[in-house]
Amino acid sequence: MPLEFPVLLVPTVIPEKLGGSAPLELASSPFLIHLVYAVLWPYE
Protein backbone atom coordinates (compact mmCIF):
# COMPACT_ATOMS: atom_id res chain seq x y z
CA MET A 1 0.00 0.00 0.00
CA PRO A 2 1.43 3.39 -0.95
CA LEU A 3 2.45 5.71 1.87
CA GLU A 4 0.33 8.43 0.27
CA PHE A 5 -2.86 6.51 1.04
CA PRO A 6 -3.57 8.01 4.51
CA VAL A 7 -2.66 11.51 3.31
CA LEU A 8 -5.04 11.29 0.37
CA LEU A 9 -7.79 9.59 2.34
CA VAL A 10 -7.96 12.24 5.08
CA PRO A 11 -9.05 15.17 2.86
CA THR A 12 -11.85 12.98 1.49
CA VAL A 13 -13.13 11.60 4.79
CA ILE A 14 -12.76 14.54 7.19
CA PRO A 15 -15.04 17.03 5.35
CA GLU A 16 -17.73 14.33 5.14
CA LYS A 17 -17.50 13.69 8.88
CA LEU A 18 -17.54 17.38 9.80
CA GLY A 19 -19.86 18.85 7.18
CA GLY A 20 -22.18 15.96 6.37
CA SER A 21 -21.26 15.87 2.70
CA ALA A 22 -18.11 17.21 1.11
CA PRO A 23 -18.25 19.22 -2.12
CA LEU A 24 -17.61 17.10 -5.19
CA GLU A 25 -14.29 18.81 -5.96
CA LEU A 26 -13.05 18.29 -2.41
CA ALA A 27 -14.04 14.64 -2.28
CA SER A 28 -13.21 13.54 -5.81
CA SER A 29 -9.76 15.06 -6.29
CA PRO A 30 -7.95 13.18 -3.48
CA PHE A 31 -9.93 10.07 -4.38
CA LEU A 32 -8.91 10.23 -8.03
CA ILE A 33 -5.28 10.88 -7.08
CA HIS A 34 -5.42 7.86 -4.78
CA LEU A 35 -6.79 5.74 -7.61
CA VAL A 36 -3.85 6.78 -9.79
CA TYR A 37 -1.39 5.81 -7.04
CA ALA A 38 -3.22 2.54 -6.42
CA VAL A 39 -3.03 1.61 -10.09
CA LEU A 40 0.56 2.73 -10.69
CA TRP A 41 2.09 1.61 -7.38
CA PRO A 42 2.66 -2.07 -8.38
CA TYR A 43 4.51 -0.96 -11.52
CA GLU A 44 6.98 1.36 -9.81
mmCIF file of the N, C-alpha and C atoms, coordinates in Angstrom:
data_MODEL
# 
_entry.id   MODEL 
# 
loop_
_atom_site.group_PDB 
_atom_site.id 
_atom_site.type_symbol 
_atom_site.label_atom_id 
_atom_site.label_alt_id 
_atom_site.label_comp_id 
_atom_site.label_asym_id 
_atom_site.label_entity_id 
_atom_site.label_seq_id 
_atom_site.pdbx_PDB_ins_code 
_atom_site.Cartn_x 
_atom_site.Cartn_y 
_atom_site.Cartn_z 
_atom_site.occupancy 
_atom_site.B_iso_or_equiv 
_atom_site.pdbx_formal_charge 
_atom_site.auth_seq_id 
_atom_site.auth_comp_id 
_atom_site.auth_asym_id 
_atom_site.auth_atom_id 
_atom_site.pdbx_PDB_model_num 
ATOM 1   N N  . MET A 1 1  ? 0.854   -1.202 0.000   1.00 0.00 ? 1  MET A N  1 
ATOM 2   C CA . MET A 1 1  ? 0.000   0.000  0.000   1.00 0.00 ? 1  MET A CA 1 
ATOM 3   C C  . MET A 1 1  ? 0.882   1.241  0.000   1.00 0.00 ? 1  MET A C  1 
ATOM 4   N N  . PRO A 1 2  ? 0.596   2.186  -0.880  1.00 0.00 ? 2  PRO A N  1 
ATOM 5   C CA . PRO A 1 2  ? 1.425   3.394  -0.952  1.00 0.00 ? 2  PRO A CA 1 
ATOM 6   C C  . PRO A 1 2  ? 1.338   4.212  0.332   1.00 0.00 ? 2  PRO A C  1 
ATOM 7   N N  . LEU A 1 3  ? 2.426   4.873  0.673   1.00 0.00 ? 3  LEU A N  1 
ATOM 8   C CA . LEU A 1 3  ? 2.450   5.708  1.869   1.00 0.00 ? 3  LEU A CA 1 
ATOM 9   C C  . LEU A 1 3  ? 1.512   6.895  1.739   1.00 0.00 ? 3  LEU A C  1 
ATOM 10  N N  . GLU A 1 4  ? 1.196   7.277  0.497   1.00 0.00 ? 4  GLU A N  1 
ATOM 11  C CA . GLU A 1 4  ? 0.333   8.430  0.268   1.00 0.00 ? 4  GLU A CA 1 
ATOM 12  C C  . GLU A 1 4  ? -1.114  8.143  0.650   1.00 0.00 ? 4  GLU A C  1 
ATOM 13  N N  . PHE A 1 5  ? -1.458  6.879  0.819   1.00 0.00 ? 5  PHE A N  1 
ATOM 14  C CA . PHE A 1 5  ? -2.862  6.512  1.035   1.00 0.00 ? 5  PHE A CA 1 
ATOM 15  C C  . PHE A 1 5  ? -3.523  7.270  2.188   1.00 0.00 ? 5  PHE A C  1 
ATOM 16  N N  . PRO A 1 6  ? -2.924  7.277  3.414   1.00 0.00 ? 6  PRO A N  1 
ATOM 17  C CA . PRO A 1 6  ? -3.573  8.010  4.506   1.00 0.00 ? 6  PRO A CA 1 
ATOM 18  C C  . PRO A 1 6  ? -3.683  9.504  4.228   1.00 0.00 ? 6  PRO A C  1 
ATOM 19  N N  . VAL A 1 7  ? -2.668  10.066 3.586   1.00 0.00 ? 7  VAL A N  1 
ATOM 20  C CA . VAL A 1 7  ? -2.658  11.507 3.309   1.00 0.00 ? 7  VAL A CA 1 
ATOM 21  C C  . VAL A 1 7  ? -3.774  11.868 2.338   1.00 0.00 ? 7  VAL A C  1 
ATOM 22  N N  . LEU A 1 8  ? -4.007  11.009 1.365   1.00 0.00 ? 8  LEU A N  1 
ATOM 23  C CA . LEU A 1 8  ? -5.035  11.286 0.369   1.00 0.00 ? 8  LEU A CA 1 
ATOM 24  C C  . LEU A 1 8  ? -6.427  10.942 0.884   1.00 0.00 ? 8  LEU A C  1 
ATOM 25  N N  . LEU A 1 9  ? -6.497  10.007 1.808   1.00 0.00 ? 9  LEU A N  1 
ATOM 26  C CA . LEU A 1 9  ? -7.791  9.593  2.336   1.00 0.00 ? 9  LEU A CA 1 
ATOM 27  C C  . LEU A 1 9  ? -8.367  10.637 3.284   1.00 0.00 ? 9  LEU A C  1 
ATOM 28  N N  . VAL A 1 10 ? -7.499  11.283 4.066   1.00 0.00 ? 10 VAL A N  1 
ATOM 29  C CA . VAL A 1 10 ? -7.956  12.243 5.076   1.00 0.00 ? 10 VAL A CA 1 
ATOM 30  C C  . VAL A 1 10 ? -8.763  13.395 4.472   1.00 0.00 ? 10 VAL A C  1 
ATOM 31  N N  . PRO A 1 11 ? -8.273  14.062 3.408   1.00 0.00 ? 11 PRO A N  1 
ATOM 32  C CA . PRO A 1 11 ? -9.053  15.174 2.856   1.00 0.00 ? 11 PRO A CA 1 
ATOM 33  C C  . PRO A 1 11 ? -10.417 14.733 2.326   1.00 0.00 ? 11 PRO A C  1 
ATOM 34  N N  . THR A 1 12 ? -10.570 13.473 1.994   1.00 0.00 ? 12 THR A N  1 
ATOM 35  C CA . THR A 1 12 ? -11.846 12.977 1.486   1.00 0.00 ? 12 THR A CA 1 
ATOM 36  C C  . THR A 1 12 ? -12.805 12.650 2.622   1.00 0.00 ? 12 THR A C  1 
ATOM 37  N N  . VAL A 1 13 ? -12.275 12.085 3.704   1.00 0.00 ? 13 VAL A N  1 
ATOM 38  C CA . VAL A 1 13 ? -13.134 11.603 4.787   1.00 0.00 ? 13 VAL A CA 1 
ATOM 39  C C  . VAL A 1 13 ? -13.504 12.717 5.756   1.00 0.00 ? 13 VAL A C  1 
ATOM 40  N N  . ILE A 1 14 ? -12.533 13.541 6.141   1.00 0.00 ? 14 ILE A N  1 
ATOM 41  C CA . ILE A 1 14 ? -12.755 14.544 7.186   1.00 0.00 ? 14 ILE A CA 1 
ATOM 42  C C  . ILE A 1 14 ? -13.898 15.509 6.850   1.00 0.00 ? 14 ILE A C  1 
ATOM 43  N N  . PRO A 1 15 ? -13.929 16.114 5.652   1.00 0.00 ? 15 PRO A N  1 
ATOM 44  C CA . PRO A 1 15 ? -15.039 17.033 5.345   1.00 0.00 ? 15 PRO A CA 1 
ATOM 45  C C  . PRO A 1 15 ? -16.400 16.341 5.417   1.00 0.00 ? 15 PRO A C  1 
ATOM 46  N N  . GLU A 1 16 ? -16.465 15.070 5.082   1.00 0.00 ? 16 GLU A N  1 
ATOM 47  C CA . GLU A 1 16 ? -17.728 14.334 5.140   1.00 0.00 ? 16 GLU A CA 1 
ATOM 48  C C  . GLU A 1 16 ? -18.156 14.128 6.590   1.00 0.00 ? 16 GLU A C  1 
ATOM 49  N N  . LYS A 1 17 ? -17.182 13.888 7.471   1.00 0.00 ? 17 LYS A N  1 
ATOM 50  C CA . LYS A 1 17 ? -17.496 13.685 8.879   1.00 0.00 ? 17 LYS A CA 1 
ATOM 51  C C  . LYS A 1 17 ? -17.932 15.004 9.533   1.00 0.00 ? 17 LYS A C  1 
ATOM 52  N N  . LEU A 1 18 ? -17.276 16.099 9.152   1.00 0.00 ? 18 LEU A N  1 
ATOM 53  C CA . LEU A 1 18 ? -17.536 17.382 9.795   1.00 0.00 ? 18 LEU A CA 1 
ATOM 54  C C  . LEU A 1 18 ? -18.734 18.094 9.187   1.00 0.00 ? 18 LEU A C  1 
ATOM 55  N N  . GLY A 1 19 ? -18.852 18.037 7.865   1.00 0.00 ? 19 GLY A N  1 
ATOM 56  C CA . GLY A 1 19 ? -19.862 18.849 7.182   1.00 0.00 ? 19 GLY A CA 1 
ATOM 57  C C  . GLY A 1 19 ? -21.054 18.062 6.674   1.00 0.00 ? 19 GLY A C  1 
ATOM 58  N N  . GLY A 1 20 ? -21.074 16.754 6.863   1.00 0.00 ? 20 GLY A N  1 
ATOM 59  C CA . GLY A 1 20 ? -22.183 15.959 6.373   1.00 0.00 ? 20 GLY A CA 1 
ATOM 60  C C  . GLY A 1 20 ? -21.901 15.411 4.992   1.00 0.00 ? 20 GLY A C  1 
ATOM 61  N N  . SER A 1 21 ? -21.625 16.308 4.049   1.00 0.00 ? 21 SER A N  1 
ATOM 62  C CA . SER A 1 21 ? -21.261 15.866 2.701   1.00 0.00 ? 21 SER A CA 1 
ATOM 63  C C  . SER A 1 21 ? -20.275 16.855 2.114   1.00 0.00 ? 21 SER A C  1 
ATOM 64  N N  . ALA A 1 22 ? -19.148 16.345 1.667   1.00 0.00 ? 22 ALA A N  1 
ATOM 65  C CA . ALA A 1 22 ? -18.111 17.209 1.107   1.00 0.00 ? 22 ALA A CA 1 
ATOM 66  C C  . ALA A 1 22 ? -18.492 17.628 -0.308  1.00 0.00 ? 22 ALA A C  1 
ATOM 67  N N  . PRO A 1 23 ? -18.066 18.820 -0.726  1.00 0.00 ? 23 PRO A N  1 
ATOM 68  C CA . PRO A 1 23 ? -18.248 19.224 -2.123  1.00 0.00 ? 23 PRO A CA 1 
ATOM 69  C C  . PRO A 1 23 ? -17.582 18.223 -3.057  1.00 0.00 ? 23 PRO A C  1 
ATOM 70  N N  . LEU A 1 24 ? -18.112 18.101 -4.250  1.00 0.00 ? 24 LEU A N  1 
ATOM 71  C CA . LEU A 1 24 ? -17.613 17.097 -5.188  1.00 0.00 ? 24 LEU A CA 1 
ATOM 72  C C  . LEU A 1 24 ? -16.126 17.292 -5.463  1.00 0.00 ? 24 LEU A C  1 
ATOM 73  N N  . GLU A 1 25 ? -15.699 18.543 -5.658  1.00 0.00 ? 25 GLU A N  1 
ATOM 74  C CA . GLU A 1 25 ? -14.292 18.808 -5.960  1.00 0.00 ? 25 GLU A CA 1 
ATOM 75  C C  . GLU A 1 25 ? -13.404 18.362 -4.805  1.00 0.00 ? 25 GLU A C  1 
ATOM 76  N N  . LEU A 1 26 ? -13.858 18.601 -3.591  1.00 0.00 ? 26 LEU A N  1 
ATOM 77  C CA . LEU A 1 26 ? -13.053 18.292 -2.410  1.00 0.00 ? 26 LEU A CA 1 
ATOM 78  C C  . LEU A 1 26 ? -12.944 16.783 -2.209  1.00 0.00 ? 26 LEU A C  1 
ATOM 79  N N  . ALA A 1 27 ? -14.026 16.078 -2.519  1.00 0.00 ? 27 ALA A N  1 
ATOM 80  C CA . ALA A 1 27 ? -14.043 14.636 -2.283  1.00 0.00 ? 27 ALA A CA 1 
ATOM 81  C C  . ALA A 1 27 ? -13.411 13.857 -3.431  1.00 0.00 ? 27 ALA A C  1 
ATOM 82  N N  . SER A 1 28 ? -13.614 14.340 -4.654  1.00 0.00 ? 28 SER A N  1 
ATOM 83  C CA . SER A 1 28 ? -13.213 13.541 -5.808  1.00 0.00 ? 28 SER A CA 1 
ATOM 84  C C  . SER A 1 28 ? -11.726 13.685 -6.123  1.00 0.00 ? 28 SER A C  1 
ATOM 85  N N  . SER A 1 29 ? -11.156 14.864 -5.908  1.00 0.00 ? 29 SER A N  1 
ATOM 86  C CA . SER A 1 29 ? -9.764  15.064 -6.290  1.00 0.00 ? 29 SER A CA 1 
ATOM 87  C C  . SER A 1 29 ? -8.805  14.143 -5.526  1.00 0.00 ? 29 SER A C  1 
ATOM 88  N N  . PRO A 1 30 ? -8.830  14.109 -4.186  1.00 0.00 ? 30 PRO A N  1 
ATOM 89  C CA . PRO A 1 30 ? -7.949  13.180 -3.477  1.00 0.00 ? 30 PRO A CA 1 
ATOM 90  C C  . PRO A 1 30 ? -8.264  11.730 -3.830  1.00 0.00 ? 30 PRO A C  1 
ATOM 91  N N  . PHE A 1 31 ? -9.534  11.438 -4.041  1.00 0.00 ? 31 PHE A N  1 
ATOM 92  C CA . PHE A 1 31 ? -9.926  10.070 -4.377  1.00 0.00 ? 31 PHE A CA 1 
ATOM 93  C C  . PHE A 1 31 ? -9.357  9.658  -5.723  1.00 0.00 ? 31 PHE A C  1 
ATOM 94  N N  . LEU A 1 32 ? -9.438  10.545 -6.702  1.00 0.00 ? 32 LEU A N  1 
ATOM 95  C CA . LEU A 1 32 ? -8.913  10.235 -8.030  1.00 0.00 ? 32 LEU A CA 1 
ATOM 96  C C  . LEU A 1 32 ? -7.401  10.098 -7.992  1.00 0.00 ? 32 LEU A C  1 
ATOM 97  N N  . ILE A 1 33 ? -6.739  10.965 -7.219  1.00 0.00 ? 33 ILE A N  1 
ATOM 98  C CA . ILE A 1 33 ? -5.280  10.881 -7.083  1.00 0.00 ? 33 ILE A CA 1 
ATOM 99  C C  . ILE A 1 33 ? -4.910  9.544  -6.440  1.00 0.00 ? 33 ILE A C  1 
ATOM 100 N N  . HIS A 1 34 ? -5.676  9.147  -5.431  1.00 0.00 ? 34 HIS A N  1 
ATOM 101 C CA . HIS A 1 34 ? -5.419  7.862  -4.780  1.00 0.00 ? 34 HIS A CA 1 
ATOM 102 C C  . HIS A 1 34 ? -5.578  6.716  -5.770  1.00 0.00 ? 34 HIS A C  1 
ATOM 103 N N  . LEU A 1 35 ? -6.587  6.794  -6.622  1.00 0.00 ? 35 LEU A N  1 
ATOM 104 C CA . LEU A 1 35 ? -6.788  5.736  -7.611  1.00 0.00 ? 35 LEU A CA 1 
ATOM 105 C C  . LEU A 1 35 ? -5.588  5.631  -8.537  1.00 0.00 ? 35 LEU A C  1 
ATOM 106 N N  . VAL A 1 36 ? -5.034  6.788  -8.919  1.00 0.00 ? 36 VAL A N  1 
ATOM 107 C CA . VAL A 1 36 ? -3.852  6.783  -9.789  1.00 0.00 ? 36 VAL A CA 1 
ATOM 108 C C  . VAL A 1 36 ? -2.689  6.090  -9.081  1.00 0.00 ? 36 VAL A C  1 
ATOM 109 N N  . TYR A 1 37 ? -2.466  6.456  -7.805  1.00 0.00 ? 37 TYR A N  1 
ATOM 110 C CA . TYR A 1 37 ? -1.395  5.812  -7.043  1.00 0.00 ? 37 TYR A CA 1 
ATOM 111 C C  . TYR A 1 37 ? -1.647  4.315  -6.899  1.00 0.00 ? 37 TYR A C  1 
ATOM 112 N N  . ALA A 1 38 ? -2.894  3.944  -6.633  1.00 0.00 ? 38 ALA A N  1 
ATOM 113 C CA . ALA A 1 38 ? -3.224  2.538  -6.416  1.00 0.00 ? 38 ALA A CA 1 
ATOM 114 C C  . ALA A 1 38 ? -2.969  1.716  -7.673  1.00 0.00 ? 38 ALA A C  1 
ATOM 115 N N  . VAL A 1 39 ? -3.226  2.320  -8.822  1.00 0.00 ? 39 VAL A N  1 
ATOM 116 C CA . VAL A 1 39 ? -3.034  1.615  -10.093 1.00 0.00 ? 39 VAL A CA 1 
ATOM 117 C C  . VAL A 1 39 ? -1.552  1.552  -10.462 1.00 0.00 ? 39 VAL A C  1 
ATOM 118 N N  . LEU A 1 40 ? -0.831  2.657  -10.245 1.00 0.00 ? 40 LEU A N  1 
ATOM 119 C CA . LEU A 1 40 ? 0.555   2.735  -10.693 1.00 0.00 ? 40 LEU A CA 1 
ATOM 120 C C  . LEU A 1 40 ? 1.542   2.129  -9.696  1.00 0.00 ? 40 LEU A C  1 
ATOM 121 N N  . TRP A 1 41 ? 1.160   2.051  -8.421  1.00 0.00 ? 41 TRP A N  1 
ATOM 122 C CA . TRP A 1 41 ? 2.086   1.606  -7.378  1.00 0.00 ? 41 TRP A CA 1 
ATOM 123 C C  . TRP A 1 41 ? 2.747   0.267  -7.691  1.00 0.00 ? 41 TRP A C  1 
ATOM 124 N N  . PRO A 1 42 ? 2.010   -0.772 -8.126  1.00 0.00 ? 42 PRO A N  1 
ATOM 125 C CA . PRO A 1 42 ? 2.658   -2.073 -8.377  1.00 0.00 ? 42 PRO A CA 1 
ATOM 126 C C  . PRO A 1 42 ? 3.694   -2.022 -9.497  1.00 0.00 ? 42 PRO A C  1 
ATOM 127 N N  . TYR A 1 43 ? 3.619   -1.022 -10.358 1.00 0.00 ? 43 TYR A N  1 
ATOM 128 C CA . TYR A 1 43 ? 4.506   -0.959 -11.523 1.00 0.00 ? 43 TYR A CA 1 
ATOM 129 C C  . TYR A 1 43 ? 5.766   -0.153 -11.255 1.00 0.00 ? 43 TYR A C  1 
ATOM 130 N N  . GLU A 1 44 ? 5.807   0.547  -10.125 1.00 0.00 ? 44 GLU A N  1 
ATOM 131 C CA . GLU A 1 44 ? 6.980   1.365  -9.814  1.00 0.00 ? 44 GLU A CA 1 
ATOM 132 C C  . GLU A 1 44 ? 8.108   0.504  -9.259  1.00 0.00 ? 44 GLU A C  1 
# 
